[in-house]
């Protein structure tokens, strides 16, 4: 790729970013869009629609940037939780790393690369038509003393990254402990999930649990609730959607019989009859009531239960000790938050969960293999000569300067991004059938899958398909392999720069504008006349957002020595991301669950992997550049990095798996002076009741008052 093609890609994406920022600045001010751009504030009743017209609504302004910047970290923690703070710490950490890296890369390494003449003589007069390879380490002469500057830079950036990693790990670990002390008593802190309960010949699972925990945890055991089969009941509970539809129809139709239809714009579908909807709702509620009664009185129990304890320490002891001689029975783990529980997989046996994990591993490998097809296609677009050979009928069109620049500079990364958009939902589906019992664990598992999928299919597959695969004939002449690979591996930096501005800059800007939710809201209000006051506040999808943030960090560290031109683009991405995501957390996203920062170990491991990858490539590059001493002296770097990683794993990771005894007992002692702790324990007994067993209250009794279909004791 030549410089002008890169500038074309950057110009297109920069224009799109400015367009999205302008649209957001205007659209967010419109009263009708408040549920699209500030649903979190609407749900918290901190923002209301205003009908007063103001000309300022039609003018773009950067005021939202200042409001996103102003709240302190403590205010963000109080409003959005520790997970949001940790996510923002990823941007702070990355900004610090790449501020140093960009300074070294742009002002030290890049000039050294450009003044080299390994590839061709330097001509300062025709930079726009030069290949980007002249800015890479490939242009430094073999054996040049300038390579020692790159060697020193590798050690320097490794030290900076490790120091900042240690600081962040220590900081977030201390935040987790402080967060525990600041919270009021939470149900999941006193509850343990027990699975693999052995069947009892003389009683039910409930009686077995009572005997077991009363015997072995007599001083701390409080109560339990057994999970029951409610899968069939789940399919019946769609009363809320029918109720919303009925409320809407009553608001737009005065009579019980209407000439309108229930389809698009009232012109298609069945004719509206409110009496039919009311009858359907009543029948559904009656069916749910009967099904709930059957599950409660005669429903089959699942060998799983939530066991509650009188103290956090008692729950921790039960969750982290093996309960039975047979490790597949009485399996305990810390319970998730009540709203975080994922109910469908409770009936799965130990064997079924193991088989499910194996199936998911195989399916992930197959998906990764098939994804190589679009990767190879995308890499073909980056090479104009190969594209003209494959598509000879487009040769004249591709010779047009602007067309060739768009095709080679912008189109490949755009196509790859479209294919990648299907990966997070698929990985989320895979993780949901692995046997996890909480949405947060499913999200963490999917996050790891998406991250490693992206690293392999976007980084390794692109590098290999762009070098070794496309130049397979080089292996017929082994003596040419080192010199050619030294040029070919850094050559992919041009593609990744375009990928950063397309998948990074533009996607961040589109995250603000929310085009699709805006379209849905507009159609609902103006075409379908939806007037319901209830709406769902979205939550951030960590499994799709976090891997992308970490992948850009991998690109930056990997190409720090090879092609430092990428560093300013990555630094810009983290600056934009910091402001945009703070804005989204404060206005848009509401936490669906709280892991208290358990995503940070994924960030740490990904960064360590990026460093090791940078070291491995540096060793190879110095060897190919005929500087064997530098290659040998680089060997201690990955060893020292792995030792640092092992130290951090032993020093900090235990605090992310479980809270220490010291903290739990201190917190339990604080509760002894809390007068509300008695009420908390009374509510704890029913905190983990299956949502399918909750009474629904949409129908009306004859006196016009709402009445639950089940009493509270069920």
C-alpha positions as CSV (number, residue, x, y, z in Angstrom):
1,X,0.0,0.0,0.0
2,X,1.3,3.4,-0.9
3,X,1.1,6.5,1.4
4,X,-1.7,8.1,-0.7
5,X,-3.9,5.0,-0.3
6,X,-3.4,5.1,3.4
7,X,-4.3,8.8,3.5
8,X,-7.4,8.0,1.4
9,X,-8.5,5.4,4.0
10,X,-7.8,7.8,6.9
11,X,-9.6,10.7,5.1
12,X,-12.7,8.6,4.6
13,X,-12.9,7.4,8.1
14,X,-12.1,10.8,9.6
15,X,-14.9,12.2,7.6
16,X,-17.3,9.5,8.8
17,X,-16.2,10.2,12.4
18,X,-16.9,13.9,12.1
19,X,-20.3,13.1,10.6
20,X,-21.2,10.7,13.4
21,X,-20.0,13.2,16.0
22,X,-22.1,16.0,14.4
23,X,-25.2,13.8,14.2
24,X,-24.9,12.7,17.8
25,X,-24.4,16.2,19.0
26,X,-27.7,17.3,17.3
27,X,-29.8,14.1,17.7
28,X,-29.1,13.8,21.4
29,X,-30.7,17.2,22.0
30,X,-34.0,16.3,20.4
31,X,-36.7,15.5,23.0
32,X,-38.0,12.5,21.2
33,X,-34.6,10.8,21.2
34,X,-34.0,10.9,24.9
35,X,-34.8,7.2,25.4
36,X,-32.2,6.3,22.6
37,X,-29.3,8.4,23.9
38,X,-29.9,8.6,27.6
39,X,-32.1,5.7,28.6
40,X,-30.1,5.2,31.8
41,X,-31.0,8.7,33.0
42,X,-34.6,8.2,32.0
43,X,-34.8,5.0,34.0
44,X,-33.3,6.7,37.0
45,X,-35.7,9.6,36.5
46,X,-32.8,12.1,36.2
47,X,-33.9,13.3,32.7
48,X,-37.2,14.3,31.2
49,X,-38.4,15.2,27.8
50,X,-38.9,18.9,27.2
51,X,-41.3,20.4,24.7
52,X,-39.7,23.9,24.8
53,X,-38.2,24.8,21.4
54,X,-34.6,26.1,21.4
55,X,-32.6,26.9,18.3
56,X,-29.5,25.4,20.1
57,X,-31.1,21.9,19.5
58,X,-30.3,22.2,15.8
59,X,-26.7,23.2,16.2
60,X,-23.8,20.8,17.0
61,X,-21.9,21.5,20.1
62,X,-19.1,19.7,22.0
63,X,-20.8,20.1,25.4
64,X,-21.2,16.3,25.8
65,X,-17.4,15.9,25.8
66,X,-17.0,18.1,28.8
67,X,-19.8,16.4,30.7
68,X,-18.3,13.0,30.0
69,X,-14.9,14.2,31.1
70,X,-15.9,15.9,34.3
71,X,-17.1,13.0,36.7
72,X,-14.3,11.6,38.8
73,X,-13.5,7.9,39.1
74,X,-15.3,7.7,42.4
75,X,-18.4,9.3,40.9
76,X,-18.2,6.8,38.0
77,X,-17.9,4.0,40.5
78,X,-21.0,5.1,42.5
79,X,-23.0,5.5,39.3
80,X,-22.0,2.6,37.1
81,X,-20.1,0.0,39.3
82,X,-16.6,-1.4,39.5
83,X,-16.8,-3.2,36.1
84,X,-17.3,0.1,34.3
85,X,-14.4,1.6,36.2
86,X,-12.1,-1.3,35.3
87,X,-13.2,-1.1,31.7
88,X,-12.2,2.6,31.7
89,X,-8.9,1.7,33.4
90,X,-8.0,-0.4,30.3
91,X,-8.1,2.9,28.3
92,X,-6.1,4.7,30.9
93,X,-3.5,2.0,30.9
94,X,-3.4,1.8,27.1
95,X,-3.1,5.5,26.8
96,X,-0.1,5.6,29.1
97,X,1.6,2.8,27.3
98,X,1.1,4.1,23.8
99,X,1.9,7.7,24.8
100,X,5.5,6.5,25.6
101,X,5.5,4.1,22.6
102,X,4.3,6.7,20.2
103,X,6.9,9.2,21.4
104,X,9.7,6.7,20.9
105,X,8.3,5.3,17.7
106,X,7.5,8.5,15.9
107,X,10.5,10.6,17.0
108,X,13.2,8.0,17.2
109,X,12.4,4.7,15.3
110,X,10.5,6.0,12.4
111,X,13.1,8.5,11.2
112,X,15.8,5.8,11.5
113,X,13.7,3.5,9.4
114,X,13.0,6.1,6.7
115,X,16.6,7.2,6.2
116,X,17.7,3.6,5.6
117,X,18.2,2.4,2.0
118,X,17.8,-1.4,2.3
119,X,14.7,-1.3,0.0
120,X,15.5,1.7,-2.3
121,X,17.2,5.1,-2.3
122,X,15.4,7.6,-0.2
123,X,13.6,10.3,-2.2
124,X,12.0,13.0,0.1
125,X,10.3,14.7,-2.9
126,X,7.7,11.9,-3.6
127,X,6.5,10.7,-0.3
128,X,2.7,10.3,-1.3
129,X,3.6,7.7,-3.9
130,X,6.1,5.8,-1.8
131,X,5.3,2.4,-0.3
132,X,4.7,2.4,3.4
133,X,7.5,-0.1,3.6
134,X,10.1,2.7,3.7
135,X,8.8,3.6,7.2
136,X,9.2,0.1,8.5
137,X,12.2,-1.7,10.0
138,X,12.6,-3.5,6.6
139,X,14.2,-0.4,5.2
140,X,17.1,-0.4,7.8
141,X,20.3,-1.8,6.3
142,X,21.3,-5.3,7.3
143,X,23.8,-5.2,10.1
144,X,23.3,-1.4,10.6
145,X,24.3,0.0,14.0
146,X,20.9,1.8,14.0
147,X,19.3,-1.5,14.8
148,X,20.7,-1.2,18.3
149,X,18.3,1.7,18.9
150,X,15.5,-0.7,18.1
151,X,17.0,-3.2,20.5
152,X,17.1,-0.6,23.3
153,X,13.5,0.4,22.5
154,X,12.4,-3.2,23.0
155,X,13.8,-3.3,26.5
156,X,12.5,0.1,27.3
157,X,8.9,-0.5,26.2
158,X,8.8,-3.9,28.0
159,X,9.9,-2.2,31.2
160,X,7.2,0.5,30.8
161,X,4.4,-2.0,30.1
162,X,5.4,-4.3,33.0
163,X,5.6,-1.4,35.4
164,X,2.1,-0.1,34.4
165,X,0.6,-3.6,34.4
166,X,1.8,-4.1,38.0
167,X,0.5,-0.7,39.0
168,X,-2.9,-1.4,37.5
169,X,-3.2,-4.9,38.9
170,X,-2.4,-3.6,42.3
171,X,-4.7,-0.7,42.0
172,X,-7.7,-2.7,40.8
173,X,-7.1,-5.4,43.4
174,X,-7.3,-2.8,46.1
175,X,-10.4,-1.4,44.5
176,X,-12.1,-4.8,44.8
177,X,-11.4,-5.0,48.5
178,X,-12.6,-1.4,49.0
179,X,-15.7,-2.2,47.0
180,X,-16.5,-5.1,49.3
181,X,-16.3,-2.9,52.3
182,X,-18.5,-0.2,50.7
183,X,-21.4,-2.4,49.6
184,X,-24.4,-3.2,51.7
185,X,-24.9,-7.0,52.3
186,X,-25.6,-8.7,49.0
187,X,-27.4,-12.1,48.6
188,X,-24.5,-13.6,46.5
189,X,-22.0,-12.9,49.3
190,X,-23.9,-15.2,51.7
191,X,-25.0,-17.9,49.2
192,X,-23.3,-21.0,47.7
193,X,-24.5,-22.8,44.6
194,X,-24.5,-26.6,45.1
195,X,-24.7,-29.0,42.2
196,X,-24.3,-32.8,41.9
197,X,-26.5,-33.5,44.9
198,X,-26.6,-37.3,45.3
199,X,-30.1,-38.8,45.3
200,X,-31.5,-40.0,48.5
201,X,-33.6,-43.2,48.7
202,X,-35.6,-42.1,51.8
203,X,-36.2,-38.4,50.9
204,X,-36.0,-35.6,48.5
205,X,-33.1,-33.4,47.5
206,X,-34.3,-30.8,49.9
207,X,-34.1,-33.2,52.8
208,X,-30.6,-34.3,51.8
209,X,-29.4,-30.7,51.7
210,X,-30.9,-30.0,55.1
211,X,-29.2,-33.0,56.6
212,X,-25.8,-32.5,54.9
213,X,-25.3,-28.8,55.7
214,X,-26.9,-29.0,59.2
215,X,-24.4,-31.8,59.9
216,X,-21.2,-30.4,58.4
217,X,-21.9,-26.6,58.5
218,X,-24.1,-26.4,61.5
219,X,-22.8,-23.1,62.9
220,X,-23.2,-21.1,59.7
221,X,-25.9,-22.9,57.7
222,X,-29.1,-20.8,57.3
223,X,-31.5,-22.1,54.6
224,X,-31.7,-23.3,51.1
225,X,-33.9,-23.3,48.0
226,X,-33.9,-26.3,45.6
227,X,-34.0,-25.6,41.8
228,X,-36.9,-27.2,40.0
229,X,-37.6,-28.1,36.4
230,X,-39.3,-25.0,35.0
231,X,-38.4,-25.2,31.3
232,X,-41.9,-25.7,30.1
233,X,-43.1,-22.9,32.3
234,X,-40.6,-20.5,30.7
235,X,-42.4,-20.8,27.4
236,X,-45.7,-19.8,28.9
237,X,-44.4,-16.5,30.4
238,X,-44.9,-14.1,27.5
239,X,-47.7,-12.3,29.2
240,X,-45.8,-9.1,29.4
241,X,-45.6,-8.7,25.7
242,X,-49.3,-9.4,25.3
243,X,-50.0,-6.9,28.1
244,X,-47.9,-4.2,26.5
245,X,-49.7,-4.8,23.2
246,X,-53.1,-4.6,24.9
247,X,-52.2,-1.4,26.7
248,X,-51.1,0.1,23.4
249,X,-54.3,-0.9,21.6
250,X,-56.4,0.6,24.4
251,X,-54.5,3.9,24.1
252,X,-55.1,4.3,20.4
253,X,-58.5,2.8,20.1
254,X,-61.5,3.9,22.1
255,X,-63.7,1.0,21.2
256,X,-63.2,-2.7,21.9
257,X,-63.6,-3.4,18.2
258,X,-61.5,-1.5,15.7
259,X,-61.3,-1.2,11.9
260,X,-57.5,-1.1,12.1
261,X,-55.3,-4.0,11.7
262,X,-52.4,-5.1,13.9
263,X,-49.7,-5.0,11.2
264,X,-47.5,-2.3,9.7
265,X,-49.1,1.1,9.8
266,X,-52.5,-0.5,10.7
267,X,-53.0,-1.6,7.1
268,X,-51.9,-5.3,7.2
269,X,-52.5,-8.3,9.4
270,X,-55.6,-9.3,11.4
271,X,-58.2,-6.8,12.5
272,X,-57.8,-5.6,16.0
273,X,-60.2,-6.9,18.6
274,X,-59.4,-5.9,22.2
275,X,-61.7,-8.5,23.6
276,X,-59.6,-11.2,22.0
277,X,-56.4,-9.8,23.5
278,X,-58.0,-9.6,26.9
279,X,-59.2,-13.2,26.7
280,X,-55.8,-14.4,25.5
281,X,-54.1,-12.7,28.4
282,X,-56.6,-14.2,30.9
283,X,-56.1,-17.7,29.5
284,X,-52.3,-17.3,29.6
285,X,-52.3,-16.2,33.2
286,X,-54.5,-19.1,34.2
287,X,-52.2,-21.6,32.4
288,X,-49.2,-20.0,34.1
289,X,-50.9,-20.2,37.5
290,X,-51.7,-23.9,37.0
291,X,-48.2,-24.7,35.8
292,X,-46.6,-22.8,38.7
293,X,-48.7,-24.8,41.1
294,X,-47.7,-28.1,39.5
295,X,-44.0,-27.2,39.6
296,X,-44.3,-26.2,43.3
297,X,-46.4,-29.2,44.5
298,X,-45.2,-32.0,42.2
299,X,-42.5,-30.6,40.0
300,X,-39.3,-32.6,39.5
301,X,-36.4,-31.3,41.6
302,X,-33.0,-30.6,40.0
303,X,-29.9,-31.9,41.8
304,X,-28.9,-28.3,42.4
305,X,-29.7,-25.7,45.1
306,X,-28.8,-22.3,46.5
307,X,-27.6,-22.7,50.1
308,X,-27.6,-19.6,52.3
309,X,-25.3,-19.0,55.2
310,X,-25.2,-16.6,58.2
311,X,-21.9,-15.1,57.3
312,X,-19.7,-14.3,54.2
313,X,-16.9,-16.4,55.8
314,X,-19.2,-19.4,56.2
315,X,-20.3,-19.2,52.6
316,X,-16.6,-18.8,51.5
317,X,-15.6,-21.9,53.5
318,X,-18.4,-24.0,51.9
319,X,-17.7,-22.8,48.4
320,X,-13.9,-23.4,48.3
321,X,-13.6,-26.7,50.1
322,X,-14.3,-30.1,48.6
323,X,-17.5,-31.3,50.3
324,X,-17.5,-35.0,49.4
325,X,-15.0,-37.8,49.0
326,X,-16.4,-38.1,45.4
327,X,-15.4,-34.7,43.8
328,X,-18.3,-35.0,41.3
329,X,-20.9,-34.8,44.2
330,X,-21.8,-31.8,46.4
331,X,-19.9,-29.5,44.0
332,X,-20.0,-26.0,45.5
333,X,-19.2,-22.6,44.0
334,X,-19.9,-19.0,45.0
335,X,-23.4,-18.1,43.8
336,X,-23.8,-15.3,41.3
337,X,-26.0,-12.3,41.9
338,X,-29.7,-13.2,41.8
339,X,-30.2,-11.2,38.6
340,X,-27.1,-12.7,37.1
341,X,-28.3,-16.3,37.3
342,X,-28.6,-18.2,34.0
343,X,-31.3,-20.8,34.7
344,X,-31.5,-23.1,31.7
345,X,-28.4,-25.2,32.5
346,X,-29.1,-26.2,36.1
347,X,-30.4,-29.6,35.1
348,X,-27.2,-30.5,33.3
349,X,-25.2,-33.4,34.9
350,X,-21.4,-33.3,35.3
351,X,-21.1,-35.5,32.2
352,X,-23.4,-33.4,30.1
353,X,-21.5,-30.2,31.0
354,X,-18.2,-31.9,30.2
355,X,-19.5,-33.1,26.8
356,X,-20.9,-29.6,26.1
357,X,-17.4,-28.1,26.6
358,X,-15.8,-30.5,24.2
359,X,-18.5,-29.8,21.6
360,X,-17.9,-26.1,22.0
361,X,-14.1,-26.5,21.6
362,X,-14.6,-28.5,18.3
363,X,-17.2,-26.0,17.0
364,X,-14.9,-23.0,17.8
365,X,-12.0,-24.7,15.9
366,X,-14.3,-25.3,12.9
367,X,-15.5,-21.7,12.9
368,X,-11.9,-20.5,13.1
369,X,-10.9,-22.6,10.2
370,X,-13.8,-21.5,8.0
371,X,-13.1,-17.9,8.7
372,X,-9.8,-18.2,6.9
373,X,-11.8,-17.9,3.6
374,X,-12.8,-14.3,4.0
375,X,-9.3,-13.5,5.4
376,X,-7.6,-14.8,2.3
377,X,-10.2,-12.9,0.1
378,X,-9.5,-9.6,2.0
379,X,-5.8,-10.0,1.7
380,X,-6.2,-10.4,-2.1
381,X,-7.8,-6.9,-2.2
382,X,-4.7,-5.3,-0.6
383,X,-2.5,-6.4,-3.5
384,X,-3.5,-4.5,-6.6
385,X,-1.4,-6.6,-9.0
386,X,-3.0,-9.8,-7.8
387,X,-6.4,-8.3,-8.0
388,X,-5.9,-7.3,-11.6
389,X,-4.9,-10.8,-12.4
390,X,-7.9,-12.3,-10.7
391,X,-10.3,-9.7,-12.2
392,X,-8.9,-8.8,-15.6
393,X,-12.1,-7.2,-16.8
394,X,-11.8,-4.6,-14.0
395,X,-8.2,-3.7,-14.9
396,X,-9.1,-0.3,-16.4
397,X,-11.3,0.7,-13.5
398,X,-8.6,-0.4,-10.9
399,X,-6.1,1.8,-12.8
400,X,-8.0,4.9,-11.7
401,X,-6.1,6.4,-8.9
402,X,-8.9,7.1,-6.5
403,X,-10.5,3.7,-7.1
404,X,-7.3,1.8,-6.5
405,X,-6.7,3.8,-3.3
406,X,-10.2,3.0,-2.0
407,X,-10.0,-0.7,-2.9
408,X,-6.6,-1.3,-1.4
409,X,-6.7,1.1,1.5
410,X,-10.3,1.2,2.8
411,X,-12.3,-1.7,1.4
412,X,-10.3,-4.7,2.8
413,X,-10.6,-3.6,6.5
414,X,-14.3,-2.7,6.0
415,X,-15.1,-6.2,4.6
416,X,-13.2,-7.9,7.4
417,X,-15.0,-5.8,10.0
418,X,-18.4,-6.9,8.5
419,X,-17.4,-10.6,8.7
420,X,-16.1,-10.1,12.3
421,X,-19.4,-8.6,13.4
422,X,-21.0,-12.1,13.3
423,X,-18.4,-13.6,15.6
424,X,-19.4,-12.2,19.1
425,X,-23.0,-13.5,19.0
426,X,-21.8,-16.9,17.9
427,X,-19.2,-17.1,20.7
428,X,-21.9,-15.9,23.1
429,X,-24.1,-18.8,22.0
430,X,-21.2,-21.3,22.3
431,X,-20.4,-20.1,25.9
432,X,-24.1,-20.3,26.9
433,X,-24.1,-24.1,26.3
434,X,-20.9,-24.8,28.2
435,X,-22.7,-25.2,31.5
436,X,-22.2,-21.8,33.1
437,X,-24.9,-20.7,35.6
438,X,-24.4,-17.0,35.4
439,X,-24.5,-14.4,32.6
440,X,-21.2,-12.9,33.8
441,X,-19.4,-16.2,33.4
442,X,-20.9,-16.7,30.0
443,X,-19.8,-13.2,29.1
444,X,-16.2,-13.8,30.4
445,X,-16.0,-17.0,28.5
446,X,-17.2,-15.4,25.3
447,X,-14.8,-12.5,25.8
448,X,-11.9,-14.9,25.8
449,X,-13.1,-16.8,22.8
450,X,-13.7,-13.6,20.8
451,X,-10.2,-12.3,21.8
452,X,-8.3,-15.4,20.7
453,X,-10.4,-15.8,17.6
454,X,-9.6,-12.2,16.7
455,X,-5.9,-12.6,17.4
456,X,-5.6,-15.7,15.2
457,X,-7.9,-14.8,12.3
458,X,-7.2,-11.1,12.1
459,X,-3.5,-11.0,13.0
460,X,-1.9,-14.3,12.3
461,X,-4.1,-15.3,9.4
462,X,-3.6,-12.0,7.7
463,X,0.2,-12.0,8.3
464,X,0.6,-15.5,7.0
465,X,-1.7,-15.1,4.0
466,X,0.0,-11.9,3.1
467,X,3.5,-13.2,3.3
468,X,4.3,-16.9,3.4
469,X,1.1,-18.1,1.6
470,X,1.3,-15.5,-1.3
471,X,5.1,-16.0,-1.6
472,X,5.2,-19.8,-1.4
473,X,7.6,-19.9,-4.4
474,X,10.3,-18.5,-2.1
475,X,10.7,-21.8,-0.4
476,X,12.1,-23.2,-3.7
477,X,15.1,-20.9,-3.0
478,X,15.8,-21.2,0.7
479,X,18.6,-18.6,0.6
480,X,16.1,-15.9,-0.1
481,X,13.6,-16.7,2.7
482,X,15.2,-14.6,5.5
483,X,15.5,-11.4,3.5
484,X,12.0,-11.8,2.0
485,X,10.3,-12.5,5.3
486,X,12.1,-9.6,6.9
487,X,10.2,-7.4,4.4
488,X,6.9,-9.3,4.2
489,X,6.0,-9.5,7.9
490,X,6.2,-5.7,8.6
491,X,4.6,-5.1,5.3
492,X,1.2,-6.0,6.8
493,X,1.3,-2.9,8.9
494,X,-0.3,-0.9,6.2
495,X,-3.4,-3.2,6.3
496,X,-3.6,-3.0,10.1
497,X,-3.3,0.8,10.1
498,X,-6.3,0.9,7.8
499,X,-8.0,-1.6,10.1
500,X,-7.5,0.6,13.1
501,X,-9.1,3.6,11.5
502,X,-12.0,1.6,10.1
503,X,-12.7,-0.8,12.9
504,X,-11.5,1.5,15.6
505,X,-12.2,5.2,14.9
506,X,-15.4,4.7,12.8
507,X,-16.9,2.0,15.0
508,X,-16.4,4.2,18.1
509,X,-18.1,7.1,16.4
510,X,-21.0,4.9,15.3
511,X,-21.3,3.6,18.9
512,X,-22.3,7.1,19.8
513,X,-24.9,7.7,17.1
514,X,-26.7,4.3,17.6
515,X,-28.3,4.4,14.1
516,X,-30.3,1.2,14.4
517,X,-31.8,1.8,17.8
518,X,-32.7,5.3,16.6
519,X,-34.4,3.9,13.6
520,X,-36.4,1.4,15.7
521,X,-37.4,4.1,18.1
522,X,-38.5,6.4,15.3
523,X,-40.6,3.6,13.6
524,X,-42.1,2.7,16.9
525,X,-43.2,6.2,17.8
526,X,-44.3,7.5,14.4
527,X,-45.3,4.4,12.4
528,X,-46.5,1.9,15.1
529,X,-47.6,4.6,17.5
530,X,-46.1,2.9,20.6
531,X,-46.8,4.8,23.7
532,X,-45.6,2.4,26.4
533,X,-43.6,4.0,29.1
534,X,-41.6,0.9,29.8
535,X,-38.4,0.4,27.9
536,X,-35.2,-1.6,28.4
537,X,-32.0,0.0,29.3
538,X,-29.1,-1.7,27.4
539,X,-26.0,-3.1,29.0
540,X,-22.6,-3.0,27.5
541,X,-21.5,-6.2,25.7
542,X,-18.1,-6.8,27.2
543,X,-17.6,-9.9,25.0
544,X,-17.6,-7.8,21.9
545,X,-16.1,-4.4,23.1
546,X,-13.2,-5.6,25.3
547,X,-11.5,-8.0,22.8
548,X,-11.4,-5.2,20.2
549,X,-9.8,-2.8,22.7
550,X,-7.2,-5.5,23.6
551,X,-6.5,-6.4,20.0
552,X,-5.5,-2.9,19.2
553,X,-3.1,-3.0,22.1
554,X,-1.6,-6.2,20.6
555,X,-1.2,-4.5,17.2
556,X,0.5,-1.5,18.8
557,X,3.0,-3.6,20.8
558,X,3.7,-6.0,18.0
559,X,4.4,-3.3,15.4
560,X,6.1,-1.0,17.8
561,X,9.5,-2.0,16.4
562,X,8.4,-3.1,13.0
563,X,6.3,-0.2,11.8
564,X,6.0,2.7,14.4
565,X,3.7,4.6,11.9
566,X,0.8,2.7,13.4
567,X,1.2,4.1,16.9
568,X,-0.4,7.6,16.5
569,X,-3.5,5.9,15.0
570,X,-3.8,3.5,18.0
571,X,-3.1,6.3,20.5
572,X,-5.9,8.3,18.8
573,X,-8.2,5.3,19.1
574,X,-7.7,5.1,22.9
575,X,-8.2,8.9,23.3
576,X,-11.5,8.7,21.5
577,X,-12.5,5.5,23.3
578,X,-12.0,7.0,26.7
579,X,-14.4,9.9,26.1
580,X,-16.9,8.0,24.2
581,X,-17.2,5.1,26.6
582,X,-17.4,7.4,29.6
583,X,-20.3,9.2,27.9
584,X,-22.0,5.8,27.2
585,X,-21.6,4.6,30.8
586,X,-23.0,7.8,32.2
587,X,-25.9,8.1,29.8
588,X,-26.6,4.8,28.1
589,X,-25.5,1.6,29.8
590,X,-26.9,0.1,32.9
591,X,-25.1,-2.8,34.6
592,X,-26.8,-6.2,34.0
593,X,-24.4,-7.8,36.5
594,X,-21.4,-6.8,38.6
595,X,-18.2,-9.0,38.7
596,X,-16.2,-6.4,40.7
597,X,-13.4,-6.2,38.1
598,X,-13.0,-9.9,37.2
599,X,-12.4,-9.0,33.6
600,X,-9.0,-7.4,34.4
601,X,-7.0,-10.8,34.5
602,X,-8.0,-11.2,30.8
603,X,-6.5,-7.7,30.1
604,X,-3.3,-8.7,31.9
605,X,-2.9,-12.0,30.1
606,X,-3.6,-10.4,26.7
607,X,-0.9,-7.7,27.3
608,X,1.7,-10.3,28.4
609,X,0.9,-12.3,25.2
610,X,1.4,-9.2,23.1
611,X,4.8,-8.6,24.8
612,X,5.9,-12.1,24.2
613,X,4.8,-11.9,20.5
614,X,6.8,-8.6,20.1
615,X,9.9,-10.3,21.6
616,X,9.6,-13.3,19.3
617,X,9.3,-11.2,16.2
618,X,12.2,-8.9,17.4
619,X,14.4,-11.9,17.8
620,X,13.6,-13.1,14.3
621,X,14.0,-9.6,12.8
622,X,17.4,-9.0,14.4
623,X,18.6,-12.4,13.1
624,X,17.3,-11.7,9.6
625,X,18.9,-8.3,9.7
626,X,22.3,-9.9,10.3
627,X,22.6,-8.7,13.9
628,X,22.9,-12.0,15.8
629,X,24.2,-10.4,19.0
630,X,21.1,-8.3,19.3
631,X,19.0,-11.3,18.6
632,X,20.8,-13.3,21.4
633,X,20.5,-10.4,23.9
634,X,16.8,-10.2,23.2
635,X,16.2,-13.8,24.4
636,X,16.1,-12.9,28.1
637,X,13.2,-10.5,27.5
638,X,10.4,-13.1,27.0
639,X,11.8,-15.1,30.0
640,X,11.8,-12.1,32.2
641,X,8.3,-11.2,31.1
642,X,7.0,-14.7,31.8
643,X,8.6,-14.5,35.3
644,X,6.9,-11.2,35.9
645,X,3.6,-12.7,34.7
646,X,4.0,-15.6,37.1
647,X,4.7,-13.2,40.0
648,X,1.6,-11.2,39.3
649,X,-0.5,-14.3,38.9
650,X,0.5,-15.4,42.4
651,X,0.4,-12.0,43.9
652,X,-2.9,-10.6,42.6
653,X,-5.0,-13.3,40.9
654,X,-6.2,-15.0,44.1
655,X,-7.9,-11.7,45.1
656,X,-9.9,-11.9,41.8
657,X,-11.0,-15.5,42.4
658,X,-12.1,-15.0,46.0
659,X,-12.0,-12.5,48.8
660,X,-9.4,-13.1,51.6
661,X,-10.5,-14.3,55.0
662,X,-9.2,-11.1,56.6
663,X,-11.6,-9.0,54.5
664,X,-14.6,-11.3,54.9
665,X,-14.4,-11.5,58.7
666,X,-13.9,-7.7,59.0
667,X,-17.0,-7.2,56.9
668,X,-19.0,-9.8,58.9
669,X,-18.1,-8.0,62.1
670,X,-19.3,-4.7,60.6
671,X,-22.7,-6.4,60.0
672,X,-23.1,-7.3,63.6
673,X,-23.7,-3.6,64.4
674,X,-26.1,-3.2,61.5
675,X,-29.7,-3.1,62.7
676,X,-31.0,-4.0,59.2
677,X,-29.1,-7.3,59.0
678,X,-32.1,-9.2,60.4
679,X,-34.4,-8.0,57.6
680,X,-31.7,-8.9,55.1
681,X,-31.5,-12.5,56.2
682,X,-35.3,-12.8,56.1
683,X,-35.3,-11.7,52.4
684,X,-32.2,-13.8,51.7
685,X,-34.4,-17.0,51.9
686,X,-36.3,-16.0,48.8
687,X,-33.7,-14.1,46.9
688,X,-32.9,-17.0,44.5
689,X,-36.4,-18.0,43.7
690,X,-36.7,-18.9,40.0
691,X,-38.2,-16.0,38.1
692,X,-40.5,-18.4,36.3
693,X,-42.2,-18.9,39.7
694,X,-42.8,-15.2,40.3
695,X,-46.5,-14.3,40.2
696,X,-47.7,-12.2,37.2
697,X,-50.3,-9.5,37.9
698,X,-51.5,-8.1,34.6
699,X,-55.1,-9.3,34.8
700,X,-57.7,-7.4,36.8
701,X,-60.1,-8.8,39.4
702,X,-63.8,-7.9,39.4
703,X,-63.2,-5.0,41.7
704,X,-60.6,-3.5,39.4
705,X,-57.6,-4.2,41.5
706,X,-54.6,-6.2,40.5
707,X,-54.2,-9.5,42.2
708,X,-51.2,-11.8,42.1
709,X,-51.9,-15.3,40.7
710,X,-49.8,-16.9,43.3
711,X,-49.4,-16.0,47.0
712,X,-46.0,-15.0,48.4
713,X,-45.5,-18.3,50.2
714,X,-45.3,-20.3,47.0
